[in-house]
Amino acid sequence: MAGTAVLTPEGIDSEITATEAAALCGVALCTITKWARDGRITPVGINRQGRKIYRLLDVAKAERATRNKARR
């Protein structure tokens, strides 16, 4: 898509919001929220805006596990 910004975290240990995680994984925000509710990912803190933040590595692992499970 023209004009769409691509998020580029600083490293695999980056901390990102659920919105950023959804954009990076190509899933809906409610999917990230569901992963957190189900315990697949755990917030590591809260940012200045009061939003939960997650480790990029944890989000990537949850996304891969979800895709692998879908391919059964």
CHARMM internal coordinates of N, CA and C (Angstrom, degrees):
IC EDIT
DIST 1 N 1 CA 1.4338
DIST 1 CA 1 C 1.5211
ANGL 1 N 1 CA 1 C 109.74
DIST 1 C 2 N 1.2655
ANGL 1 CA 1 C 2 N 116.43
DIHE 1 N 1 CA 1 C 2 N 128.51
DIST 2 N 2 CA 1.4498
ANGL 1 C 2 N 2 CA 120.66
DIHE 1 CA 1 C 2 N 2 CA 178.95
DIST 2 CA 2 C 1.5196
ANGL 2 N 2 CA 2 C 109.83
DIHE 1 C 2 N 2 CA 2 C -70.49
DIST 2 C 3 N 1.3305
ANGL 2 CA 2 C 3 N 115.54
DIHE 2 N 2 CA 2 C 3 N 136.85
DIST 3 N 3 CA 1.4426
ANGL 2 C 3 N 3 CA 119.63
DIHE 2 CA 2 C 3 N 3 CA 177.14
DIST 3 CA 3 C 1.5174
ANGL 3 N 3 CA 3 C 114.98
DIHE 2 C 3 N 3 CA 3 C 84.73
DIST 3 C 4 N 1.3235
ANGL 3 CA 3 C 4 N 117.55
DIHE 3 N 3 CA 3 C 4 N -0.46
DIST 4 N 4 CA 1.4553
ANGL 3 C 4 N 4 CA 120.76
DIHE 3 CA 3 C 4 N 4 CA 179.48
DIST 4 CA 4 C 1.5166
ANGL 4 N 4 CA 4 C 109.02
DIHE 3 C 4 N 4 CA 4 C -88.28
DIST 4 C 5 N 1.3179
ANGL 4 CA 4 C 5 N 116.20
DIHE 4 N 4 CA 4 C 5 N 125.71
DIST 5 N 5 CA 1.4564
ANGL 4 C 5 N 5 CA 120.40
DIHE 4 CA 4 C 5 N 5 CA 179.33
DIST 5 CA 5 C 1.5229
ANGL 5 N 5 CA 5 C 109.95
DIHE 4 C 5 N 5 CA 5 C -73.79
DIST 5 C 6 N 1.3037
ANGL 5 CA 5 C 6 N 115.90
DIHE 5 N 5 CA 5 C 6 N 141.63
DIST 6 N 6 CA 1.4540
ANGL 5 C 6 N 6 CA 121.29
DIHE 5 CA 5 C 6 N 6 CA 176.79
DIST 6 CA 6 C 1.5159
ANGL 6 N 6 CA 6 C 107.49
DIHE 5 C 6 N 6 CA 6 C -103.11
DIST 6 C 7 N 1.3157
ANGL 6 CA 6 C 7 N 116.42
DIHE 6 N 6 CA 6 C 7 N 124.97
DIST 7 N 7 CA 1.4534
ANGL 6 C 7 N 7 CA 120.65
DIHE 6 CA 6 C 7 N 7 CA 178.75
DIST 7 CA 7 C 1.5170
ANGL 7 N 7 CA 7 C 109.56
DIHE 6 C 7 N 7 CA 7 C -73.61
DIST 7 C 8 N 1.3017
ANGL 7 CA 7 C 8 N 116.67
DIHE 7 N 7 CA 7 C 8 N 134.96
DIST 8 N 8 CA 1.4580
ANGL 7 C 8 N 8 CA 120.45
DIHE 7 CA 7 C 8 N 8 CA 179.04
DIST 8 CA 8 C 1.5230
ANGL 8 N 8 CA 8 C 109.12
DIHE 7 C 8 N 8 CA 8 C -130.63
DIST 8 C 9 N 1.3179
ANGL 8 CA 8 C 9 N 117.23
DIHE 8 N 8 CA 8 C 9 N 86.00
DIST 9 N 9 CA 1.4655
ANGL 8 C 9 N 9 CA 120.27
DIHE 8 CA 8 C 9 N 9 CA 177.74
DIST 9 CA 9 C 1.5202
ANGL 9 N 9 CA 9 C 110.96
DIHE 8 C 9 N 9 CA 9 C -58.36
DIST 9 C 10 N 1.3059
ANGL 9 CA 9 C 10 N 115.96
DIHE 9 N 9 CA 9 C 10 N 156.37
DIST 10 N 10 CA 1.4612
ANGL 9 C 10 N 10 CA 120.85
DIHE 9 CA 9 C 10 N 10 CA -175.37
DIST 10 CA 10 C 1.5196
ANGL 10 N 10 CA 10 C 113.66
DIHE 9 C 10 N 10 CA 10 C -73.49
DIST 10 C 11 N 1.3127
ANGL 10 CA 10 C 11 N 118.23
DIHE 10 N 10 CA 10 C 11 N -16.97
DIST 11 N 11 CA 1.4530
ANGL 10 C 11 N 11 CA 120.62
DIHE 10 CA 10 C 11 N 11 CA 179.12
DIST 11 CA 11 C 1.5143
ANGL 11 N 11 CA 11 C 110.15
DIHE 10 C 11 N 11 CA 11 C 177.95
DIST 11 C 12 N 1.3047
ANGL 11 CA 11 C 12 N 116.07
DIHE 11 N 11 CA 11 C 12 N 173.28
DIST 12 N 12 CA 1.4574
ANGL 11 C 12 N 12 CA 121.23
DIHE 11 CA 11 C 12 N 12 CA -176.67
DIST 12 CA 12 C 1.5207
ANGL 12 N 12 CA 12 C 111.57
DIHE 11 C 12 N 12 CA 12 C -64.77
DIST 12 C 13 N 1.3227
ANGL 12 CA 12 C 13 N 117.61
DIHE 12 N 12 CA 12 C 13 N -21.80
DIST 13 N 13 CA 1.4582
ANGL 12 C 13 N 13 CA 121.28
DIHE 12 CA 12 C 13 N 13 CA 179.03
DIST 13 CA 13 C 1.5319
ANGL 13 N 13 CA 13 C 112.08
DIHE 12 C 13 N 13 CA 13 C -93.48
DIST 13 C 14 N 1.3298
ANGL 13 CA 13 C 14 N 116.78
DIHE 13 N 13 CA 13 C 14 N 12.51
DIST 14 N 14 CA 1.4617
ANGL 13 C 14 N 14 CA 121.85
DIHE 13 CA 13 C 14 N 14 CA 179.49
DIST 14 CA 14 C 1.5126
ANGL 14 N 14 CA 14 C 110.69
DIHE 13 C 14 N 14 CA 14 C -62.55
DIST 14 C 15 N 1.3187
ANGL 14 CA 14 C 15 N 114.37
DIHE 14 N 14 CA 14 C 15 N 155.14
DIST 15 N 15 CA 1.4554
ANGL 14 C 15 N 15 CA 120.81
DIHE 14 CA 14 C 15 N 15 CA 174.83
DIST 15 CA 15 C 1.5185
ANGL 15 N 15 CA 15 C 108.02
DIHE 14 C 15 N 15 CA 15 C -108.84
DIST 15 C 16 N 1.3405
ANGL 15 CA 15 C 16 N 116.02
DIHE 15 N 15 CA 15 C 16 N 130.35
DIST 16 N 16 CA 1.4531
ANGL 15 C 16 N 16 CA 121.15
DIHE 15 CA 15 C 16 N 16 CA -174.68
DIST 16 CA 16 C 1.5219
ANGL 16 N 16 CA 16 C 110.33
DIHE 15 C 16 N 16 CA 16 C -133.68
DIST 16 C 17 N 1.3259
ANGL 16 CA 16 C 17 N 115.43
DIHE 16 N 16 CA 16 C 17 N 158.05
DIST 17 N 17 CA 1.4637
ANGL 16 C 17 N 17 CA 120.20
DIHE 16 CA 16 C 17 N 17 CA 176.99
DIST 17 CA 17 C 1.5275
ANGL 17 N 17 CA 17 C 109.15
DIHE 16 C 17 N 17 CA 17 C -81.43
DIST 17 C 18 N 1.3047
ANGL 17 CA 17 C 18 N 115.85
DIHE 17 N 17 CA 17 C 18 N 168.79
DIST 18 N 18 CA 1.4610
ANGL 17 C 18 N 18 CA 120.92
DIHE 17 CA 17 C 18 N 18 CA 177.90
DIST 18 CA 18 C 1.5289
ANGL 18 N 18 CA 18 C 110.63
DIHE 17 C 18 N 18 CA 18 C -62.15
DIST 18 C 19 N 1.3095
ANGL 18 CA 18 C 19 N 116.88
DIHE 18 N 18 CA 18 C 19 N -37.34
DIST 19 N 19 CA 1.4677
ANGL 18 C 19 N 19 CA 120.66
DIHE 18 CA 18 C 19 N 19 CA 178.65
DIST 19 CA 19 C 1.5248
ANGL 19 N 19 CA 19 C 110.74
DIHE 18 C 19 N 19 CA 19 C -63.34
DIST 19 C 20 N 1.3264
ANGL 19 CA 19 C 20 N 116.34
DIHE 19 N 19 CA 19 C 20 N -43.79
DIST 20 N 20 CA 1.4633
ANGL 19 C 20 N 20 CA 120.54
DIHE 19 CA 19 C 20 N 20 CA 177.91
DIST 20 CA 20 C 1.5215
ANGL 20 N 20 CA 20 C 110.50
DIHE 19 C 20 N 20 CA 20 C -66.10
DIST 20 C 21 N 1.3213
ANGL 20 CA 20 C 21 N 116.89
DIHE 20 N 20 CA 20 C 21 N -39.91
DIST 21 N 21 CA 1.4661
ANGL 20 C 21 N 21 CA 121.26
DIHE 20 CA 20 C 21 N 21 CA 178.84
DIST 21 CA 21 C 1.5207
ANGL 21 N 21 CA 21 C 110.73
DIHE 20 C 21 N 21 CA 21 C -61.36
DIST 21 C 22 N 1.3234
ANGL 21 CA 21 C 22 N 116.12
DIHE 21 N 21 CA 21 C 22 N -43.48
DIST 22 N 22 CA 1.4662
ANGL 21 C 22 N 22 CA 120.54
DIHE 21 CA 21 C 22 N 22 CA 179.56
DIST 22 CA 22 C 1.5247
ANGL 22 N 22 CA 22 C 110.61
DIHE 21 C 22 N 22 CA 22 C -61.61
DIST 22 C 23 N 1.3290
ANGL 22 CA 22 C 23 N 116.88
DIHE 22 N 22 CA 22 C 23 N -43.52
DIST 23 N 23 CA 1.4597
ANGL 22 C 23 N 23 CA 120.65
DIHE 22 CA 22 C 23 N 23 CA -179.92
DIST 23 CA 23 C 1.5276
ANGL 23 N 23 CA 23 C 111.17
DIHE 22 C 23 N 23 CA 23 C -64.93
DIST 23 C 24 N 1.3171
ANGL 23 CA 23 C 24 N 117.50
DIHE 23 N 23 CA 23 C 24 N -42.53
DIST 24 N 24 CA 1.4618
ANGL 23 C 24 N 24 CA 121.11
DIHE 23 CA 23 C 24 N 24 CA -179.53
DIST 24 CA 24 C 1.5213
ANGL 24 N 24 CA 24 C 112.46
DIHE 23 C 24 N 24 CA 24 C -66.15
DIST 24 C 25 N 1.3339
ANGL 24 CA 24 C 25 N 116.67
DIHE 24 N 24 CA 24 C 25 N -36.84
DIST 25 N 25 CA 1.4681
ANGL 24 C 25 N 25 CA 121.19
DIHE 24 CA 24 C 25 N 25 CA -177.48
DIST 25 CA 25 C 1.5206
ANGL 25 N 25 CA 25 C 112.89
DIHE 24 C 25 N 25 CA 25 C -87.41
DIST 25 C 26 N 1.3117
ANGL 25 CA 25 C 26 N 116.89
DIHE 25 N 25 CA 25 C 26 N -12.75
DIST 26 N 26 CA 1.4599
ANGL 25 C 26 N 26 CA 119.94
DIHE 25 CA 25 C 26 N 26 CA -178.22
DIST 26 CA 26 C 1.5171
ANGL 26 N 26 CA 26 C 112.21
DIHE 25 C 26 N 26 CA 26 C 72.20
DIST 26 C 27 N 1.3262
ANGL 26 CA 26 C 27 N 116.34
DIHE 26 N 26 CA 26 C 27 N 33.89
DIST 27 N 27 CA 1.4627
ANGL 26 C 27 N 27 CA 121.26
DIHE 26 CA 26 C 27 N 27 CA 179.00
DIST 27 CA 27 C 1.5281
ANGL 27 N 27 CA 27 C 108.76
DIHE 26 C 27 N 27 CA 27 C -123.87
DIST 27 C 28 N 1.3165
ANGL 27 CA 27 C 28 N 115.79
DIHE 27 N 27 CA 27 C 28 N 169.52
DIST 28 N 28 CA 1.4569
ANGL 27 C 28 N 28 CA 120.88
DIHE 27 CA 27 C 28 N 28 CA 177.98
DIST 28 CA 28 C 1.5286
ANGL 28 N 28 CA 28 C 110.21
DIHE 27 C 28 N 28 CA 28 C -75.75
DIST 28 C 29 N 1.3127
ANGL 28 CA 28 C 29 N 115.74
DIHE 28 N 28 CA 28 C 29 N 153.44
DIST 29 N 29 CA 1.4613
ANGL 28 C 29 N 29 CA 121.09
DIHE 28 CA 28 C 29 N 29 CA 177.60
DIST 29 CA 29 C 1.5284
ANGL 29 N 29 CA 29 C 111.19
DIHE 28 C 29 N 29 CA 29 C -56.62
DIST 29 C 30 N 1.3316
ANGL 29 CA 29 C 30 N 117.51
DIHE 29 N 29 CA 29 C 30 N -37.20
DIST 30 N 30 CA 1.4685
ANGL 29 C 30 N 30 CA 120.21
DIHE 29 CA 29 C 30 N 30 CA -179.92
DIST 30 CA 30 C 1.5287
ANGL 30 N 30 CA 30 C 111.36
DIHE 29 C 30 N 30 CA 30 C -63.98
DIST 30 C 31 N 1.3300
ANGL 30 CA 30 C 31 N 118.47
DIHE 30 N 30 CA 30 C 31 N -24.63
DIST 31 N 31 CA 1.4655
ANGL 30 C 31 N 31 CA 121.48
DIHE 30 CA 30 C 31 N 31 CA 176.62
DIST 31 CA 31 C 1.5244
ANGL 31 N 31 CA 31 C 109.86
DIHE 30 C 31 N 31 CA 31 C -68.02
DIST 31 C 32 N 1.3154
ANGL 31 CA 31 C 32 N 117.22
DIHE 31 N 31 CA 31 C 32 N -43.84
DIST 32 N 32 CA 1.4659
ANGL 31 C 32 N 32 CA 121.13
DIHE 31 CA 31 C 32 N 32 CA 178.13
DIST 32 CA 32 C 1.5239
ANGL 32 N 32 CA 32 C 109.52
DIHE 31 C 32 N 32 CA 32 C -62.79
DIST 32 C 33 N 1.3232
ANGL 32 CA 32 C 33 N 116.37
DIHE 32 N 32 CA 32 C 33 N -43.12
DIST 33 N 33 CA 1.4642
ANGL 32 C 33 N 33 CA 121.27
DIHE 32 CA 32 C 33 N 33 CA 178.38
DIST 33 CA 33 C 1.5249
ANGL 33 N 33 CA 33 C 110.48
DIHE 32 C 33 N 33 CA 33 C -60.85
DIST 33 C 34 N 1.3289
ANGL 33 CA 33 C 34 N 116.98
DIHE 33 N 33 CA 33 C 34 N -40.52
DIST 34 N 34 CA 1.4694
ANGL 33 C 34 N 34 CA 121.17
DIHE 33 CA 33 C 34 N 34 CA 179.40
DIST 34 CA 34 C 1.5258
ANGL 34 N 34 CA 34 C 110.42
DIHE 33 C 34 N 34 CA 34 C -66.61
DIST 34 C 35 N 1.3319
ANGL 34 CA 34 C 35 N 117.52
DIHE 34 N 34 CA 34 C 35 N -41.68
DIST 35 N 35 CA 1.4647
ANGL 34 C 35 N 35 CA 120.54
DIHE 34 CA 34 C 35 N 35 CA 177.74
DIST 35 CA 35 C 1.5250
ANGL 35 N 35 CA 35 C 110.31
DIHE 34 C 35 N 35 CA 35 C -59.24
DIST 35 C 36 N 1.3279
ANGL 35 CA 35 C 36 N 116.62
DIHE 35 N 35 CA 35 C 36 N -40.78
DIST 36 N 36 CA 1.4715
ANGL 35 C 36 N 36 CA 120.41
DIHE 35 CA 35 C 36 N 36 CA 179.02
DIST 36 CA 36 C 1.5246
ANGL 36 N 36 CA 36 C 110.45
DIHE 35 C 36 N 36 CA 36 C -67.07
DIST 36 C 37 N 1.3210
ANGL 36 CA 36 C 37 N 117.17
DIHE 36 N 36 CA 36 C 37 N -43.95
DIST 37 N 37 CA 1.4720
ANGL 36 C 37 N 37 CA 121.52
DIHE 36 CA 36 C 37 N 37 CA 179.80
DIST 37 CA 37 C 1.5208
ANGL 37 N 37 CA 37 C 110.79
DIHE 36 C 37 N 37 CA 37 C -62.85
DIST 37 C 38 N 1.3340
ANGL 37 CA 37 C 38 N 117.18
DIHE 37 N 37 CA 37 C 38 N -36.94
DIST 38 N 38 CA 1.4674
ANGL 37 C 38 N 38 CA 122.49
DIHE 37 CA 37 C 38 N 38 CA -179.29
DIST 38 CA 38 C 1.5285
ANGL 38 N 38 CA 38 C 112.86
DIHE 37 C 38 N 38 CA 38 C -81.31
DIST 38 C 39 N 1.3308
ANGL 38 CA 38 C 39 N 117.65
DIHE 38 N 38 CA 38 C 39 N -5.04
DIST 39 N 39 CA 1.4617
ANGL 38 C 39 N 39 CA 121.21
DIHE 38 CA 38 C 39 N 39 CA 179.16
DIST 39 CA 39 C 1.5147
ANGL 39 N 39 CA 39 C 114.73
DIHE 38 C 39 N 39 CA 39 C 83.90
DIST 39 C 40 N 1.3090
ANGL 39 CA 39 C 40 N 117.81
DIHE 39 N 39 CA 39 C 40 N 10.93
DIST 40 N 40 CA 1.4685
ANGL 39 C 40 N 40 CA 120.51
DIHE 39 CA 39 C 40 N 40 CA 178.75
DIST 40 CA 40 C 1.5206
ANGL 40 N 40 CA 40 C 111.65
DIHE 39 C 40 N 40 CA 40 C -72.81
DIST 40 C 41 N 1.3370
ANGL 40 CA 40 C 41 N 116.00
DIHE 40 N 40 CA 40 C 41 N -32.05
DIST 41 N 41 CA 1.4589
ANGL 40 C 41 N 41 CA 122.05
DIHE 40 CA 40 C 41 N 41 CA 173.93
DIST 41 CA 41 C 1.5258
ANGL 41 N 41 CA 41 C 107.61
DIHE 40 C 41 N 41 CA 41 C -132.21
DIST 41 C 42 N 1.3246
ANGL 41 CA 41 C 42 N 115.66
DIHE 41 N 41 CA 41 C 42 N 151.65
DIST 42 N 42 CA 1.4613
ANGL 41 C 42 N 42 CA 121.09
DIHE 41 CA 41 C 42 N 42 CA -178.70
DIST 42 CA 42 C 1.5191
ANGL 42 N 42 CA 42 C 108.81
DIHE 41 C 42 N 42 CA 42 C -126.98
DIST 42 C 43 N 1.3220
ANGL 42 CA 42 C 43 N 117.80
DIHE 42 N 42 CA 42 C 43 N 131.76
DIST 43 N 43 CA 1.4657
ANGL 42 C 43 N 43 CA 119.25
DIHE 42 CA 42 C 43 N 43 CA 177.24
DIST 43 CA 43 C 1.5304
ANGL 43 N 43 CA 43 C 110.29
DIHE 42 C 43 N 43 CA 43 C -62.13
DIST 43 C 44 N 1.3251
ANGL 43 CA 43 C 44 N 115.44
DIHE 43 N 43 CA 43 C 44 N 143.28
DIST 44 N 44 CA 1.4588
ANGL 43 C 44 N 44 CA 120.11
DIHE 43 CA 43 C 44 N 44 CA 178.77
DIST 44 CA 44 C 1.5210
ANGL 44 N 44 CA 44 C 111.37
DIHE 43 C 44 N 44 CA 44 C -103.89
DIST 44 C 45 N 1.3110
ANGL 44 CA 44 C 45 N 116.07
DIHE 44 N 44 CA 44 C 45 N -2.16
DIST 45 N 45 CA 1.4588
ANGL 44 C 45 N 45 CA 120.06
DIHE 44 CA 44 C 45 N 45 CA 179.88
DIST 45 CA 45 C 1.5058
ANGL 45 N 45 CA 45 C 111.23
DIHE 44 C 45 N 45 CA 45 C 168.65
DIST 45 C 46 N 1.3235
ANGL 45 CA 45 C 46 N 113.89
DIHE 45 N 45 CA 45 C 46 N -167.77
DIST 46 N 46 CA 1.4608
ANGL 45 C 46 N 46 CA 121.58
DIHE 45 CA 45 C 46 N 46 CA 179.72
DIST 46 CA 46 C 1.5250
ANGL 46 N 46 CA 46 C 107.18
DIHE 45 C 46 N 46 CA 46 C -132.54
DIST 46 C 47 N 1.3463
ANGL 46 CA 46 C 47 N 116.44
DIHE 46 N 46 CA 46 C 47 N 136.62
DIST 47 N 47 CA 1.4647
ANGL 46 C 47 N 47 CA 119.23
DIHE 46 CA 46 C 47 N 47 CA -179.39
DIST 47 CA 47 C 1.5283
ANGL 47 N 47 CA 47 C 110.68
DIHE 46 C 47 N 47 CA 47 C -84.10
DIST 47 C 48 N 1.3024
ANGL 47 CA 47 C 48 N 116.58
DIHE 47 N 47 CA 47 C 48 N -176.79
DIST 48 N 48 CA 1.4711
ANGL 47 C 48 N 48 CA 121.78
DIHE 47 CA 47 C 48 N 48 CA -177.07
DIST 48 CA 48 C 1.5229
ANGL 48 N 48 CA 48 C 113.23
DIHE 47 C 48 N 48 CA 48 C -62.28
DIST 48 C 49 N 1.3093
ANGL 48 CA 48 C 49 N 117.05
DIHE 48 N 48 CA 48 C 49 N -26.90
DIST 49 N 49 CA 1.4621
ANGL 48 C 49 N 49 CA 121.58
DIHE 48 CA 48 C 49 N 49 CA 179.46
DIST 49 CA 49 C 1.5287
ANGL 49 N 49 CA 49 C 112.01
DIHE 48 C 49 N 49 CA 49 C -85.43
DIST 49 C 50 N 1.3264
ANGL 49 CA 49 C 50 N 116.86
DIHE 49 N 49 CA 49 C 50 N -0.71
DIST 50 N 50 CA 1.4565
ANGL 49 C 50 N 50 CA 121.11
DIHE 49 CA 49 C 50 N 50 CA 179.58
DIST 50 CA 50 C 1.5211
ANGL 50 N 50 CA 50 C 113.96
DIHE 49 C 50 N 50 CA 50 C 85.21
DIST 50 C 51 N 1.3278
ANGL 50 CA 50 C 51 N 116.76
DIHE 50 N 50 CA 50 C 51 N 12.80
DIST 51 N 51 CA 1.4696
ANGL 50 C 51 N 51 CA 121.09
DIHE 50 CA 50 C 51 N 51 CA 178.83
DIST 51 CA 51 C 1.5238
ANGL 51 N 51 CA 51 C 110.23
DIHE 50 C 51 N 51 CA 51 C -92.37
DIST 51 C 52 N 1.3158
ANGL 51 CA 51 C 52 N 115.11
DIHE 51 N 51 CA 51 C 52 N 144.46
DIST 52 N 52 CA 1.4654
ANGL 51 C 52 N 52 CA 120.28
DIHE 51 CA 51 C 52 N 52 CA 177.86
DIST 52 CA 52 C 1.5226
ANGL 52 N 52 CA 52 C 108.94
DIHE 51 C 52 N 52 CA 52 C -66.93
DIST 52 C 53 N 1.3216
ANGL 52 CA 52 C 53 N 115.38
DIHE 52 N 52 CA 52 C 53 N 144.73
DIST 53 N 53 CA 1.4576
ANGL 52 C 53 N 53 CA 120.39
DIHE 52 CA 52 C 53 N 53 CA 175.72
DIST 53 CA 53 C 1.5194
ANGL 53 N 53 CA 53 C 109.17
DIHE 52 C 53 N 53 CA 53 C -121.14
DIST 53 C 54 N 1.3217
ANGL 53 CA 53 C 54 N 114.80
DIHE 53 N 53 CA 53 C 54 N 148.80
DIST 54 N 54 CA 1.4584
ANGL 53 C 54 N 54 CA 123.01
DIHE 53 CA 53 C 54 N 54 CA -176.04
DIST 54 CA 54 C 1.5126
ANGL 54 N 54 CA 54 C 109.02
DIHE 53 C 54 N 54 CA 54 C -126.93
DIST 54 C 55 N 1.3385
ANGL 54 CA 54 C 55 N 116.30
DIHE 54 N 54 CA 54 C 55 N 154.46
DIST 55 N 55 CA 1.4637
ANGL 54 C 55 N 55 CA 120.71
DIHE 54 CA 54 C 55 N 55 CA 173.69
DIST 55 CA 55 C 1.5192
ANGL 55 N 55 CA 55 C 108.91
DIHE 54 C 55 N 55 CA 55 C -76.03
DIST 55 C 56 N 1.3051
ANGL 55 CA 55 C 56 N 115.98
DIHE 55 N 55 CA 55 C 56 N 134.26
DIST 56 N 56 CA 1.4569
ANGL 55 C 56 N 56 CA 121.81
DIHE 55 CA 55 C 56 N 56 CA 179.25
DIST 56 CA 56 C 1.5221
ANGL 56 N 56 CA 56 C 110.83
DIHE 55 C 56 N 56 CA 56 C -56.75
DIST 56 C 57 N 1.3230
ANGL 56 CA 56 C 57 N 117.61
DIHE 56 N 56 CA 56 C 57 N -41.23
DIST 57 N 57 CA 1.4589
ANGL 56 C 57 N 57 CA 121.63
DIHE 56 CA 56 C 57 N 57 CA -179.63
DIST 57 CA 57 C 1.5251
ANGL 57 N 57 CA 57 C 111.23
DIHE 56 C 57 N 57 CA 57 C -60.19
DIST 57 C 58 N 1.3318
ANGL 57 CA 57 C 58 N 117.54
DIHE 57 N 57 CA 57 C 58 N -42.94
DIST 58 N 58 CA 1.4687
ANGL 57 C 58 N 58 CA 121.32
DIHE 57 CA 57 C 58 N 58 CA 179.15
DIST 58 CA 58 C 1.5275
ANGL 58 N 58 CA 58 C 111.16
DIHE 57 C 58 N 58 CA 58 C -63.65
DIST 58 C 59 N 1.3289
ANGL 58 CA 58 C 59 N 115.81
DIHE 58 N 58 CA 58 C 59 N -41.32
DIST 59 N 59 CA 1.4638
ANGL 58 C 59 N 59 CA 120.34
DIHE 58 CA 58 C 59 N 59 CA 179.49
DIST 59 CA 59 C 1.5294
ANGL 59 N 59 CA 59 C 110.13
DIHE 58 C 59 N 59 CA 59 C -65.22
DIST 59 C 60 N 1.3231
ANGL 59 CA 59 C 60 N 116.50
DIHE 59 N 59 CA 59 C 60 N -42.72
DIST 60 N 60 CA 1.4701
ANGL 59 C 60 N 60 CA 120.79
DIHE 59 CA 59 C 60 N 60 CA 179.70
DIST 60 CA 60 C 1.5237
ANGL 60 N 60 CA 60 C 111.22
DIHE 59 C 60 N 60 CA 60 C -62.65
DIST 60 C 61 N 1.3273
ANGL 60 CA 60 C 61 N 116.79
DIHE 60 N 60 CA 60 C 61 N -41.03
DIST 61 N 61 CA 1.4720
ANGL 60 C 61 N 61 CA 120.40
DIHE 60 CA 60 C 61 N 61 CA 178.52
DIST 61 CA 61 C 1.5265
ANGL 61 N 61 CA 61 C 110.92
DIHE 60 C 61 N 61 CA 61 C -64.48
DIST 61 C 62 N 1.3229
ANGL 61 CA 61 C 62 N 117.48
DIHE 61 N 61 CA 61 C 62 N -41.64
DIST 62 N 62 CA 1.4673
ANGL 61 C 62 N 62 CA 120.91
DIHE 61 CA 61 C 62 N 62 CA 179.35
DIST 62 CA 62 C 1.5256
ANGL 62 N 62 CA 62 C 110.73
DIHE 61 C 62 N 62 CA 62 C -65.79
DIST 62 C 63 N 1.3160
ANGL 62 CA 62 C 63 N 116.22
DIHE 62 N 62 CA 62 C 63 N -39.62
DIST 63 N 63 CA 1.4630
ANGL 62 C 63 N 63 CA 120.53
DIHE 62 CA 62 C 63 N 63 CA 179.74
DIST 63 CA 63 C 1.5211
ANGL 63 N 63 CA 63 C 110.47
DIHE 62 C 63 N 63 CA 63 C -65.15
DIST 63 C 64 N 1.3162
ANGL 63 CA 63 C 64 N 116.78
DIHE 63 N 63 CA 63 C 64 N -43.69
DIST 64 N 64 CA 1.4789
ANGL 63 C 64 N 64 CA 120.71
DIHE 63 CA 63 C 64 N 64 CA 179.77
DIST 64 CA 64 C 1.5247
ANGL 64 N 64 CA 64 C 110.92
DIHE 63 C 64 N 64 CA 64 C -65.28
DIST 64 C 65 N 1.3217
ANGL 64 CA 64 C 65 N 117.09
DIHE 64 N 64 CA 64 C 65 N -43.17
DIST 65 N 65 CA 1.4688
ANGL 64 C 65 N 65 CA 120.65
DIHE 64 CA 64 C 65 N 65 CA 179.46
DIST 65 CA 65 C 1.5276
ANGL 65 N 65 CA 65 C 110.73
DIHE 64 C 65 N 65 CA 65 C -62.35
DIST 65 C 66 N 1.3224
ANGL 65 CA 65 C 66 N 116.35
DIHE 65 N 65 CA 65 C 66 N -38.88
DIST 66 N 66 CA 1.4633
ANGL 65 C 66 N 66 CA 120.53
DIHE 65 CA 65 C 66 N 66 CA 179.26
DIST 66 CA 66 C 1.5174
ANGL 66 N 66 CA 66 C 110.60
DIHE 65 C 66 N 66 CA 66 C -65.22
DIST 66 C 67 N 1.3322
ANGL 66 CA 66 C 67 N 116.53
DIHE 66 N 66 CA 66 C 67 N -45.00
DIST 67 N 67 CA 1.4780
ANGL 66 C 67 N 67 CA 120.48
DIHE 66 CA 66 C 67 N 67 CA -179.94
DIST 67 CA 67 C 1.5340
ANGL 67 N 67 CA 67 C 110.67
DIHE 66 C 67 N 67 CA 67 C -65.68
DIST 67 C 68 N 1.3383
ANGL 67 CA 67 C 68 N 117.45
DIHE 67 N 67 CA 67 C 68 N -40.24
DIST 68 N 68 CA 1.4646
ANGL 67 C 68 N 68 CA 120.60
DIHE 67 CA 67 C 68 N 68 CA 178.68
DIST 68 CA 68 C 1.5174
ANGL 68 N 68 CA 68 C 110.84
DIHE 67 C 68 N 68 CA 68 C -64.65
DIST 68 C 69 N 1.2991
ANGL 68 CA 68 C 69 N 117.92
DIHE 68 N 68 CA 68 C 69 N -40.88
DIST 69 N 69 CA 1.4611
ANGL 68 C 69 N 69 CA 121.93
DIHE 68 CA 68 C 69 N 69 CA 179.78
DIST 69 CA 69 C 1.5388
ANGL 69 N 69 CA 69 C 110.24
DIHE 68 C 69 N 69 CA 69 C -65.20
DIST 69 C 70 N 1.3080
ANGL 69 CA 69 C 70 N 116.79
DIHE 69 N 69 CA 69 C 70 N -35.85
DIST 70 N 70 CA 1.4699
ANGL 69 C 70 N 70 CA 121.47
DIHE 69 CA 69 C 70 N 70 CA -179.76
DIST 70 CA 70 C 1.5332
ANGL 70 N 70 CA 70 C 111.89
DIHE 69 C 70 N 70 CA 70 C -68.25
DIST 70 C 71 N 1.3213
ANGL 70 CA 70 C 71 N 117.76
DIHE 70 N 70 CA 70 C 71 N -23.74
DIST 71 N 71 CA 1.4772
ANGL 70 C 71 N 71 CA 122.24
DIHE 70 CA 70 C 71 N 71 CA -177.84
DIST 71 CA 71 C 1.5258
ANGL 71 N 71 CA 71 C 112.84
DIHE 70 C 71 N 71 CA 71 C -86.14
DIST 71 C 72 N 1.3076
ANGL 71 CA 71 C 72 N 118.23
DIHE 71 N 71 CA 71 C 72 N -5.59
DIST 72 N 72 CA 1.4816
ANGL 71 C 72 N 72 CA 122.03
DIHE 71 CA 71 C 72 N 72 CA -175.99
DIST 72 CA 72 C 1.4452
ANGL 72 N 72 CA 72 C 113.32
DIHE 71 C 72 N 72 CA 72 C -25.62
END
COOR INIT
IC SEED 1 N 1 CA 1 C
IC BUILD
